[in-house]
């Protein structure tokens, strides 16, 4: 277990990782490590298919659920968002970054001027020059 990470977070993210990478899934190195934060991952989902495609609405709904103000971790909402990304066969968020974000959920300091929730929202809704969709991985 990584040092400084509460056991509950390490165990939950390990379960999410195992669920995302079910046996028999096509494994690509980028899919294993993930890329960006959850906002970037959902943004990739929302921009993957043409306007009006159900994935776009699903990504927006998932992001809204994750961004609701709360002090406790949005673990169920996060699991739902990851399940959706898995069904769409997209690269998940960076697993180490997800652990860091959940560990620092309510932290604000000079080194963390925005909470993870705020950064996720910026990554999803932010500037038009934000990262565009990554590749889909087909088996």
Buried (B, 14 or more C-beta within 10 A) or exposed (E): EEEEBEEEBBEBBEEBBEEBBEEEEEEEEEBEEBBBBBBBBBBBBBBBBEEEBEBBEBBBBBBEBBBEEEEEBBBEBBBBBBBBBBEBBBBBBBBEBBBBBBBBBEEEEEEBEEBBBBBBBBBBBBEEEBBEBBEEBEE
